């Protein structure tokens, strides 16, 4: 398994009974005890991770973020091995924002306008007065995304495209897919650019999975239906396999598709905890056997509370102190559905002595709540505790 951060997916695979070697950028202290963790030396790239994985003896390979943007790295990783994930030809199509928008629009689903470059906007058209986002084609985590207004003499940067800005609440739906079919597994709300977690702009910094009874969300049932329709459409149109996600903007009961993440995504850990579903088990079954889980998302959402995860980003350079007390005891082989309101957990724990640059992730915090607002407040409290410790370490270093 290879990707920027493997802890959650590797833990899910280990719980499902697989022997896992994980290649990533961090080598987190809380990686599952049975996982062999390897850190890519130097700066992490998908290509460097694929090269580091070539000497590992294995039956199958799975990639995580940000391999979906790097076809050559996927080919290298999968060469001579069984690939549990979407192949390169699928990745190229589904990660093409124009192809995605056209395919979903043909099916009558909600999509923003997309343009390959500013010069494709007709002069004097209403589109020139539309609010746009400039987004990198090799996007990930909302980094380098910014608002854009057409300006004479100022061109769109190379490697970027324009997507209509949709005012609403960012969310995502995750699903397992095989043979053109999809089984939706969870819908969550995204945390984006929140200063409480050290993020800014359109930077992704977490997700909250909510139950059907959450009174802060309306009209939830219709929105979930529309999000599930997006999942089924992209699975059929692009022949996706394994676990995938669709990011969208919620506007009332409308789900406006933004992009597809054709691999494991961060909110899948919440689905596993919240619903007791083995996410990597579902991924492996779909990829290896074309089998999809018998899962009813509507039933799973009934009676469940909210559970969320936030990524805590460093606000200044820090030398990590003793983090061993942050590591939680090992959990059950497959976690039971999470319905309790418990103290926050710290995950993706850095190793003592690690140097973390300002703006880089420090760790994640996971908390539960009665509803989305309650869970969000618990995540902020947990992040405040992390920042208090980081301030102490900064003082100690000084």
N, C-alpha and C positions, 0 to 999 in steps of 0.2 A: 504494500500500500504506500503510495507516494503522494505528497501534497504539502502545501505550506504548513498546515497544522493537521496532524493525524489523530490526536488523542481521542476525540469522541468517536470517530469511525472505527479506529482500531479497538477501542474498548467494546463497542457494539459487536465487532467481529469476534473478539475473544470470548465474549459472553455467549455467542452463538456456537462456540466450539471450534473455531478455527485457530490454527497456529499462525501468528502474524509477525511479519517483519515490517516495521514502519520507518519510512524515510521522510524526514521533514526538516523544517528550519529551526526547531526549538528543542526537541528531546525533553519534553515536559517532565517534571519531577513526579507527576501523578499519572504517567502513562501506566496502563494496566500491567500488573506484575508479570503476566505471561507473554507480553509483547516484547520482542527484541527491537529496541529503538536505535535508529542510526540518524545522526545529524549531518546534513549536507555541509561540507566545509565551505567557508567563505560566504559570499552573497548567494541567497537561495534564488534559483530559477527553476522552471520546469525542466529545462534541458539538463541542468546540473543534477537534479534529483533523478532523472531518468538514467543518466550515466552512473550515478552512485548505486542504482538498483540493478545494474546489469550483472554484477557478480553474485547476486543472491539467488540461491536455488529455491524455486517455488513452483507450485502447480498453476497459479493464476495471479494476475495483477489487477489492481484497482487504482484508479487515479482520483485525486481530490482537486480542490482549487490550487493552482490556476491553470491546470493542464488543458482545460477546455479551449483555451486561447492559443494553444501551441501544438499544432498537428504533428510536427516533426518529433516533439518530445513524446507524444502519445505513441507514435510508431516505434520509437526506440524502446520505450518501456515495454511495449507489447510484443516486440519481435521474438518469435519462437515460443511464445507463451499464450495461454488462454487469457483473453481480455474480458474482465467483468466490468463492462461499462460501454458507453456509446463509441462506435468506431469513428475513424477520422471523417469519412464522408458524411456521416450524420452530424458530427460536430460542425463541420463547415456550413451546412445548410441552416441548422437551428441557431447558430450564433451569428448569422447574417441578419442584421436588424431589418433590412428591406424585405428579405424573403419571409421573415417571421410575420411582419406587419401585413404583407400581401396575403399570406396564407390564412391568417386569422380573419382578416377583413372579408375574404371570399366566403367564409363560413358565417358571416354576420355577427362576429364577436367584436367587442370594443377594443380598439387599438388607437394609440396616438399617431398623428402624422409623423412620418420619418422622411428625411432627405439626406442624400449622400454627401451633399456639399451645399454651401450657401448659394452658389451660383445656379442651383436648380430651383430656387424660389423665383417665381415669375415677377418681373418688375411691376410695381404698382398693384400687386395682388394683396388680398386680405391676409395671405400667409405671411407677408412681411411685417404685419402688425401682431402676429401670433407670438406668444412667449415660447422660447425654445430653450432646450438644454443642449450644450455641446458635450458629447460623450465619446470616450475612446472606444474604438472598435474592439480592442482587447481590454474590455472593462472588467472590473472586479471590486466588489465591496464599496462601490460608489466613489472610489478615488478618482480624482482629476475631472469629475463632473462639475460643470458650472453653468450658470444662466448665460444665454447668448442672445444678443439682438443684432440683426444684420447691420453692418456698418460699411460704408464706402471705403475701399482701400484696405480694410482689415479682413483678411481671409481666415477661414476656418483652419485650425492647425492640421497638419498632415496626420492621418490615422484617426481622425475624429469624424463623427456624423452628427446630424441634428435630429433631435426627437422633441416633439411637442411637449411642453410642460403641462402636466395635468394636475390641477389642484385637488388634493384629497389626502387620504391616509395610506402610506405604504404598507403593503402586506404581501404574503406569499402563500402558495399552496404547494404541498409536496405530495408525491405520488409514486407508486411502483408501476412500471410499464413493461409490456412484452407483446409482440405480434400485433401492434397497432391498438392495443387495449391499455387502459389505465385504471388503477384503483386508487382514488384519493385517500391519503393517510392523515392529513392534518392541514389546517389553515391557521396562520399566525400573523400577528401584527409586528411590523418591523420598527426598530428604534434607529433613527437616522440623524446624524449630525448633532447629537445631544451633548452639550458641554458638561453635563453631570458625569459623563463617562469619558471625557477628554476628547470627544469627536467634534467635527466641524463640517460645514457644508452638507454634502449629500453622502457622507461617509456612513456606511452600515456599522452599527454598534450593538446589535442585539435583536431579540425577538421575544414576543409574549404569546403563548398559546392559551386561548381562553375557552371556557365552557359555554354551552348553549344558553345557560341561565344568566349570563353576564348582562345586566341591565344597561351597562354603558355603551352597548353595541346595538345598533338598530339600523336597518332590519336585517339581522344576522342570518336567518335561514335562507333568504333569497340571495344574499351576497355569497354565502357558502356554495349554493347551487351554481351560481355564475362562475365562481372560482373553479369549481370542479369541472365545469364545462370547458374552461380553458385547458385544464390538465388533460382531459380526454381528447381535445382537439389537437394539441401539440403531439401527444403520443401517437395518434393516428396519422397525422400529416407527416411527421418526421421519423416515424418508426423508432421511437426511443426505446431504450431497454434499461432495466434496473431502476434505482431511485433517482428522481429528478425533481426540480422545482420550477415554478413559474412565479416571478415577481410581478406584482400588479399594484395599481392604485385603486383604492376603494373610494367610490363617489356614491354615497347612499347605498343602493343595492347593486350598483354596477361595479364590475371588476375589469379595469382597463389594463390589458397586458403590457408589460414594460420589457421584460426579457426572460429568457429561459436559462436556468442553471442545469446543464445536462449531466449532473453528478451529485454526490453527497453535498448537502448544504447545512449550514449551522443550525437551523431550526429542527433538524431531524432528531437531534438529541432530546429535544423537548417532547417530541411525539413519542419517542421510546419511553421516556420517563412518565409522561402523562397518561399514556394509553396501554403501557405494558407490552408494546409491540417491538419485536426485534427488527430494527431497521436494516442492519446489515444482512440478517437472515433473509429478509424480503428481497434485498438487492441480489444476493447470491442465487436465490431460487429463480428470480426473473431472468438473470443473465445466463445461468448454467442450464436451466431446464425450461425456461419460458413459462414458469408457474407464477401466478399472482396470488396474494393472500386473500382469504375470505374475510373481509374487513368492512364494517359499516361505520363510516365516519360520523353520520348523524347520531347513531346510538352511542358512540364513544364520547361525543361531546356532551351528552346529557349527564348531568350530575357531577361533572368534573369542575374543579376550580381552575384558576389561572396559574400557569408556571412560566417563568421567563428566564432568559439568559442575557447578560450584558457583557460586552467586551470592555475592559478597563484599559484605556490608553494612557501612556506616560505623559505627564504635563511638563516634565523636565528630564534631563538625563539622570539616570540613577544607577548605582551599583547595588545589586540585590543582596540583601542580608540573609538571615536564616529563615527560610520558608518552609522548613520541614513540618512545622505545626499547622501549616495551611492544608496539608494533604489529608483528605478524608479517609476513613477506613474503607477497605474494599466492600463493594455492594453485593447484592445477590446476583446469581448468574444471569437472570433476566429480571430487571426491576419491576416491582408491582406498580399498578396504576397509582399515580401521585395525587392524593386528595387532601393530605394534611397541610397545615400552614406551619411550616418548619423554619428553623433558622437558615440563613443563606449558606450556600456552599461556595468554596473557592475551587475553581478548576483551571486547567491549563497552567499549572503552577510553575513559575520559573525556578531555575536552579540557583542555589546560593553562589554568589560570585558572578552571576550573569550581569553584563552591562546592557542596559536598555536605553535606547536613544529616545528623546522626546518625540512623541507622535507614534511610537511603536506600541504594540499590545503588551501589557504586563501580565494579565491573567483574565479569566472570565469569572463572573459570579452568577449563581443560579439561586432563584428564590421563588416561593409560591405565594399566592394571595387569594382573597375571596373573588376578586375580579381584576380586570386589567389595571385599573388605577391603583389598587392595593398592592398588586405585584410590582408595578412600576416603582412605587414608593419604597418597597423593600429592596429592590435592586439599587436604587440611589443610596439608601442607607449602607448597603454592603460596599458599594463603590467608595463612599466616604471613608469607611474603615480602611480600605486599601490605600487611599491617598494619605491618610494619617500616618500609616506605616511607611509609605514612601518618603514622606517629609522627614521622618526620623532617620531613615537611611541616608538621605541627602545631607542631613546635619552631621551624621557620623562620618561620612566621606569627607565633608568640608573640614 
